[in-house]
C-alpha cells in the first residue's frame, strides 16, 4: 500500500524481475516510468518537432532547388514545391535556420528523456502480436532511428566533422523523410493514448509531490510501469526540472551564435563559425581565402568583374567599381550551421549592375567566383534577389575594404539569402532575361 492509493503483491515485489522476453534481462524498474511522464515529454515534442521539420524543409527551398543548387539535387517524388525565397524581412533565413539548428539542439535532452521513458517498449518480446503492433513497431523504428540519425549527423556537421564519410546534406534530407514518416504514423497511433496519459495526473499535483511521496503509476501488463518498481530516487518534478535544465543549458551554449552581441561568447557548441577576421572585418569566417585557393595573383590588380547577358559583355576593374555611386545596407549573413552575423555593407546595387549589363529586368543572375577549390564558387539568384534595393556587390564592410577572407575584392550580399550563396571573390555575373 502507498498512501492508500495503490497496492502490489509484497511477496512478488521481493522477487528479482526479468524482462518479459525471458532472455534474462533485468526489467527497467524506475518508478517514474509510466504513461503520464512519457506523455508529458511526447506533448512537448509534438509541439516543437514540427517547427524543426518545417524550418529544415524551408532551408532546402531557400537554397533554390529550382536552379539545381540545393543538395541533394534530384530527389524524385520527394521533390518539394518551390517558390521564390523572400528577401523581406532581411533576417528571414537567419530566423529560419536559427530555429532549425537551435531548437533542434535544445530538444536533445527532451528526446533522450522521451527515449528513456519508453525504453521498456523498445525491448518488448515478442516484438509484435498483431498487425497494428507491427505498424507501431515499424513507425517506432523509423521514428527513433530517424531522429537519432538526424541529431548525430546534424551535431557533427555543426562541428565540421564529417567522420561519417558520406554527403551530410543528402543523408540528412533523406533521413529527415524517414523520421517524418515515422513521426506522422506514430502520432496517428499514439495521440489518443497520450491524451489519456496527460489526463491521468494533474501537473499541479506532480509539481507539489516530493520524492518521498512519489509512487508508481498503476501497473499494466503491456505498459511502461515496472511490475516490481524500485523506490524513487528522484521525484517526477525533479525529473522534469532535470530535463528542462538540460534543455536550458543547451540553449545557453548555442543560441548566442544566432542572437549575436554579447551572447555570442556563450555559444560553446558551435565552433565552426568562431574563426574571425580583424578590425572592421572582425566577424565570422566560414571559409577562408586559403581554403578556397584564393591568392593575390587572382584578386590583385589583374582582377576584373565581367558582366554578361546583354548585347555585349561589360568589364570593370575595382577602381571603376569604387568610383560608382555606393549603396550602404546593414544586413545579416546566416549560415546553414546556425550561426549568423549582421554587418554594414557598401557597394553597387545588383540592379544597377544588371542595367549596366543591358538586362534591366533580369529573371535570374548566375554568379561565379574566382575560387579555385571546393564547390562554393557559383550561385544563381532569383529575380527578386537581384532587384532588391539592398542587394549588393559589396566592396566594403563596416567602412573598410573587405578582407581576403571576407571576399576581397568583391562579394555578393543579398537580404534573406543563405550565407553560402552570398558568393565571395566574385569574378563574373551573368544576368539572364529568360
N, C-alpha and C positions, 0 to 999 in steps of 0.2 A: 504493500500500500504506500502511495506517495501523496501526502497531504489529502488523503481521501479522494483523489482524482482518478487514479488508475492502478491496476494490480498486475502482478506477474506471479508465476509459479516459482516460489522461492527455491524449491529444490532444483527446478530446471535452470534457474539463473546461476546456480553454482556449478553447472556442468560446463566444461570447455566447449565453445561453439565453433563449428566449422562451416565453411561455405556450403550452400545447398547443393552445389555440384558434386559433392562427395569426393573432392580431389585433395582434401586435407588443408585447404587454405583457410586461415582464421577469418571468421566473419568480421566485417567492419563494424566496430562496436561503439562508435561515438554516439552519445545520447542526443546530440544536436541534430543529427541527420533525420530528415523527415520531410513530409510534403510541404510544410509551411516554409522552411528555410530555403529549400530548392526553388519553391515558387517565388519567394522574395527575390532571390538572385535572378531567376528567369524573367521576372517582370521588369527589372532594370535593363537587362539585355534586350528584351523585347522592344523597349522604347529607344535604346541607344544604338544597337547594331544596325537598324535600317539607315541611320544617319551615316554611319561608316560605309555602308554598302552604296548608298546613293552618291555620296561625295566621291567615292572611288570610281564609280561609273562616269560621273561628270568629269572627273580628271581625265579619263580616257578620251572623252569627247573634246575636251579643251585642247588636246594635242592635235586635233584636226585629222581624224581618220579618213575624212573625205579627200584629203590630199596625200594619203598613203604615208603619213609621217607619225602615226601612232604605232606602238608596239603592244601586241602583235598586229600585223597588217591584215592579212586575210583570215578572218575568224569564222567564215562560213555562216551558218544560221545563228551564230551568237552575235552577229553584227548588230550594233546599236543604232537607233535612229539618230542622225546627226543634225546639227544646226550650227549657225554661225555663233561661235562663242562670244559673249558680250564683252564690250570694253568698258562698260559702266555698271557698277562703280569700279574704279581702278583697282580696288583691293579684292575683287570678287574671287580671283584664283587664290589669293593669299588666304582668304576666309575658307574657301572650299578645301584646300589642301591642309591648312592648319587644323580644321575639324577632322579630316580623314586620318591624318597621322596622329595628331594629339589625342583625339578621343579614342582612337584605336589603342594607343599605348596606355591611356588611363584605364581602359576596360580590362587590361590584362589581369590584375588581381581579382576582378569580379568573375572573369571567365574561369580562372583557375579555381576559385571558390565554388563556382557552379559545378565544375567537373568533380571536385572533391565531394560535393553533396550528393552526386548521383553515381559515384564510383561503384557501389554495390550492383547497380543495374548493368554496368558495363561488363561485369564478370558473371552475370546470371547464367545458370545452366539448367536445362538445355537452352540454347540461345533463342529458340523460337518454338512456340507451341501452337501457333495459328497464323493465318495469312496476315492478319492485322499486326501481329507481333513481328513477323518478318519485315513488313513495311516499316515498322517503328525502328527495328534494329538497323536496317539499311539507312534510314534517314539519320539515325544516331551516328553511324559510321561516317556518313558524309558530313554531318554537322561537326563532330568532334575532330575528325581528320582534317576537314577543310579549314576550320578556324585555327587549329594549331599550326597548320602549314602556312597560312596567311600571316599569323603573328611572327613565326620564326623567320620566314624569309623577309618580311617587312622590317623587322628589327635589324637583321643582317644588312639589308640594303641601306638603312639609315647609317649604319656603321661603315658603309662602303666595303663590306666584307663578303665577297662573292665565293665563299667556300663551297657552295653547292654545285658549282660547275655548269650551270645552265642559265639561260636568259631569265633574269628576275622578272622582267615585265611580262614576258609570255607566260611563264609559270604562274605568276601572281594573278593574271587575268583569268586563266582557265581555272585555277584553284578557287578564285572568287565565285565562279559559277557553280562549282561543286558545292561550296559552302552555302550559296544562296538556295540551291535546290533542296539541300538537307534542312536548311533553316525554315523554308516555307512548309515543307512536309511535316516537320516536327511541330511547328506552330499549329497546323491544322489538326494534328493528332492530340496535342497536349494542352491546348488552351482551356478546354473545359476542366481538365484536371488541375491546371494552375489556378484557375479561378476558385475551385473548391479549396485548394490549399491556402490561398490568401485569406479566405473567409474562415478558416479553421481556427485561427488565433487573432487576437487583437494586437496590432502593432504597439498600442499604448501599454497593454499588459506585458508584452515581451520586453519593452524598454524599462519597465519597472521591476522586472524579475531578476534577482541576484543569482549568482552561481549556485549557492546553497539550495535555492528553491527551483532550480532548473530541472525539469523532468522530461523524459522522452515523450514523443507523441505516441498514440495508440499503435500497437504492433499490427501489421498486415503481412500476410504470408508472402505476397509478391511486391511489397513496398520497399521503402528505403530505411525504415526503422529496424535496428538490430533486434533480433529475438531476445538476446541477453545483453542489453547495453551496459557499458561501464558507467561509473559515476562521472558526473560532469566536472571537467577541469576548467571550463570557461562557460559563461552564460551565453545565451543567444545574442543578447545585446552586445556582449563583449566580442562575439564573432563578427557581428555587423560592424562594430567600431574598428576591428582589426582590418577587415576587408576595405571598409571605407577609408581608413587611414592609409592603406596601401595605394588606393586609387588617388588620394590627395597627394601622396608623396610622388607618384608618377607625374601628376600634373605639375608639381613644383619643379621637377627636374627636366621637364620637356617644354612647357608652354612658353617659356621665355624666347625660344627660337622663332616663334610666330609673333608674340606680342612685342618683342624688341625692347628698347630702352634699358633701364636698369635691371629688368628681369632677365635679360639675355645671359647674364653671368651665372644664373642658376640652372641654365639648360645643360646639364651634365651628360645627358643621354644621347645628344645629337652632335658628335664631334665633327661630322663631315663638313658642316658649314662654319667651322671655327677658324679656318685659315683666313687671315685678314691682310689688307693692304696697309699702306702708310699714309699719314696726314689726311687730306681730304678724301683719299681713296681707302680710308680705314674702315672697310666693311667686308663682308664675307666674300671669299673667292672659292667657287666650287670647282673650277678648272683653271689651272694656272697656264700662263703662256708657255712655260717649259713643257707641261704635259701635252699641250696642243701642238708642239713643234714650231712655235712662233719665235722667230729670231729677228734681229734688227734689219737684216737684209730684205725681209719681205714687208716690214712695216715702216721703214725709214723713208728717205727722200724719194725712192723709186715707187712708193705705194701710190696707187691710183684707185679711185672709185669709178666703176663703169656702170652706166645706166642704159638698159636696153628695153625694147618693147615698142618704141616709137619708130618713126621713119628712118632714123639712124641712131647709132649708139652715141652716148654723151659721156665724156670722161672729165673728171675733176681731180686735181691734187688736193691735199689737205689745206693748203694756203687759200685756194679758191673757195673751199667749203667754209673756212673760218671767216672769210670776207662776206659771206651771205648773211642776211638777217637771221639772227639766232632766236630760237624759242626756248623758254625755260619751263620745266614742269617738275613737280615733286611726285615721284611715282615709286611704287614698290616693285621689287623683284621677289618672286616666290618660287621656290624650288619644289620638286616632287617629293623630296625627303622631308618637307615640312618647314624648313627654315625660310625666313623672309627678312628683307630689309627695305627701308624706304629712304631714298636719297633724292637730291635735287640735280636734275639732268639738264644740259643745254645742248642744242644742236639744231639741225634743219628738219623741219616737218617733212614726214614722208609724203604727204600730199603735195607739197611744193616740189619735191624731187620727182614725183610722178608727172607733174605738169612740165617740168624741165625736160623730162624724157619724152614728152609728146603723148602721154597717156593720162589725160586729166581725170578720167573716171575708171580706174582700173578695177577689175573684178578680183584680182589677187596679185600678189607680188612674191617672186621667188628670190630669196636672199641667199647668197653664197659667201662663205668665209674663206680667208686665205689659210685657214688652219690646215696643217699637214697630217695630223694624226687624230684618229678617232672618228666617230660617226656623228659629230655635232657641228658639222661645217655647212649646214644648209637648213633652211626653214621656209615654209610657204605661209604667207599672211593672207587673211581674208580681206575683203573689200573694206569692211567697217574698221578693221585694224589698221589698214593703210591710211584711211581718210580721217581717222580721229585726230582732232587738232593737237593732242598731246603725244601722238605717235612720232617718234624722233629717230633720226640718225644722230645719235649723241656723240659729241666730240669732247665734252667736258662734264665733270661731275663735281658738285659742291664747290663750284667756282675754281676748279683746277682741271688741267688736262687729264684725260683718262690715263691710268697706269697701264703698262703692258698686260698685267694680269686681269684688268677690267675691260680690256678690249681695244686699247690704243692701236690704230689711230681713230677708229670709229666703230660704234656698235649700235644695235637696234634696241630701242626701249619702247614698248607698247603697253598701254594700260590693260590689265587683266590677263596678260599673256603668260603662260608657263615660262619659268626662267630659262629653260634650255633653248627656247625659241627666240629669246632676246639675243640674237646672234652677235658674237664678238668678232673683232678683227674682220669686219665686212670688206669684201673685195668687189662685189657686184650685186646689183638689184635688177631683176627683170620684171618690169611692170606688165601685166597681162590684161588685155581688154576683153577677153572672152574665154 
